[in-house]
């Protein structure tokens, strides 16, 4: 990986529309969204069969690692998803793993109970590690993942910042994880935390392009949810800049509990995908915040190209009923 910009800062201002001569078409939006993944919580009363009927066989579904639960709490849900014909990708929260033996047991169960060959590596919410793994890099350093059939890994990244690391720390952590995954022979991708500010996502992609990063980037976006719900999760996840934006512009939404959709962000990302020759959105990862079915129906409509783009190109509506 090439060195970072000389001033140590990642660029924060770049308008993807500068080089996009027209708003993205429904076909371009469909191409961006078609391979989307979605996230579920293992305590949402998960109906794997119903979810499979909405998403179709083979859709990638990430299974979160819940705070206050055991680090392996998401494995039964992963198994249910696999049996329903979906592709589960459990979150492995490094700081919650108590020992090397526990890590090996988790990996064996993920393989044997859910057929997993793919994980999303995250540090976890604990400020101190419960065992020998302070972060995803430490898990990669064990060399255990390929021994238990893991061939692919998602590496977490944070376009909107992180409450525990500054920009330099985030950059160094991502570079370290990327190098370790490559050394282990793992196929790595970047999966970003959700952001409500498309400009920050585009800036993040530009920074990756400037530093020579070649990994595919799966951009995290909030699914269809009331703005009040988005505020709650933004606070919980420490998405500071996005939280300020939502507070500033979401007063009417908060009062009316209107559903918010990421249509404007998808249009900007589709334009960036057209423009960029380097790091570019490889796909979209939706955080539905409890509205799994609602988000899935909406995403499926976009993936079919069933959208009507606003005349000003700033947003779009889906033609299908989303409930």
C-alpha positions, 0 to 999 in steps of 0.5 A, spaced: 500 500 500 502 506 498 503 512 503 498 516 506 497 524 503 503 528 506 499 532 511 496 526 514 489 527 513 484 524 508 481 529 503 474 531 506 471 535 500 470 532 493 463 532 489 462 526 485 458 530 480 464 534 478 465 529 473 458 526 472 455 529 466 448 526 468 444 523 474 445 516 474 440 512 470 435 506 474 440 501 470 446 504 474 442 504 480 440 497 479 447 495 478 450 498 484 445 495 489 444 488 485 449 485 489 447 488 496 448 485 503 443 486 509 444 486 516 440 482 521 440 482 529 440 475 532 434 477 537 430 480 532 425 474 532 428 472 526 424 468 521 429 466 516 425 462 511 421 469 510 427 473 509 429 468 504 423 469 500 424 476 500 431 476 498 432 470 494 437 464 495 444 466 496 443 473 498 449 475 503 446 476 510 451 479 516 449 477 523 451 482 528 455 481 535 450 484 540 453 488 546 452 484 553 451 477 549 457 472 548 461 473 542 458 466 539 451 468 540 450 470 533 452 463 531 445 459 532 442 465 527 447 464 522 445 457 522 438 458 521 440 463 515 444 458 512 439 452 512 434 457 509 438 458 503 442 464 505 449 466 506 450 468 513 456 472 515 457 473 522 460 479 526 466 476 530 467 481 535 475 480 537 475 484 544 469 479 546 473 472 545 476 470 551 482 465 549 485 462 543 481 455 544 474 459 544 476 462 538 478 456 535 471 453 537 467 459 534 471 458 528 469 450 528 462 452 529 461 457 524 464 452 519 460 446 521 453 449 524 452 455 518 457 453 513 461 459 514 467 461 509 466 468 511 466 473 517 466 480 518 472 482 523 470 488 528 473 490 535 467 490 539 464 495 543 468 493 550 473 498 551 478 493 554 479 486 551 476 480 555 481 476 552 488 476 548 485 480 542 484 487 542 482 488 535 481 484 528 488 485 527 490 480 533 485 475 530 488 475 523 495 474 526 493 468 530 493 464 523 487 460 525 482 463 520 484 459 514 485 453 518 478 453 519 475 454 512 475 461 512 477 464 505 474 471 506 473 477 511 470 483 511 474 489 514 471 494 518 472 502 516 469 508 519 468 514 514 464 518 519 470 517 524 470 512 530 469 514 538 476 511 540 480 512 534 483 518 530 483 519 523 491 516 523 489 511 528 483 508 523 488 509 517 493 505 520 489 500 523 486 498 516 492 498 513 495 493 518 488 489 517 489 489 510 496 486 510 495 481 515 489 478 511 493 478 504 499 474 508 494 469 510 491 468 503 484 471 505 480 475 500 479 481 503 474 487 502 472 493 506 465 494 509 464 501 512 460 503 518 453 507 516 454 514 514 448 519 513 453 524 509 454 521 502 460 527 501 464 523 507 463 516 504 466 519 497 471 523 501 473 516 504 473 512 497 477 518 494 482 517 500 483 510 499 484 511 491 490 516 493 493 511 497 493 505 492 488 501 496 485 496 491 480 492 496 473 492 494 469 497 498 462 495 500 459 502 503 454 501 509 448 505 508 442 506 513 436 502 510 429 505 511 427 507 518 424 513 522 429 519 523 428 518 530 431 511 530 437 513 526 438 518 531 438 512 536 443 508 533 448 514 531 448 515 538 450 508 540 455 507 534 458 514 535 457 516 528 458 524 530 458 528 524 453 524 521 449 525 528 450 532 527 447 532 520 441 528 522 440 533 528 440 539 523 436 537 518 431 532 521 427 536 525 421 535 521 422 527 520 423 527 527 416 530 529 412 526 523 416 519 524 417 519 517 421 514 514 428 516 511 431 512 505 438 512 502 436 514 495 440 521 495 446 517 497 445 511 492 445 516 487 451 520 489 455 513 490 452 511 483 455 517 480 462 516 484 462 508 481 461 511 474 467 516 475 472 513 479 478 508 476 480 506 483 477 505 489 470 505 488 463 502 491 463 495 489 456 494 493 452 496 498 451 494 505 444 496 508 443 497 516 436 496 517 435 498 524 429 493 525 426 494 519 429 488 515 423 486 511 421 494 509 429 495 507 429 488 503 423 490 499 425 497 498 432 494 496 429 489 491 425 494 488 432 498 486 435 492 484 430 491 479 431 498 476 423 499 479 425 507 480 423 514 478 429 519 479 427 526 481 427 531 475 433 535 479 437 528 480 437 529 487 433 523 489 428 517 487 422 513 489 421 506 488 415 504 484 413 498 488 409 498 494 414 498 500 409 497 506 
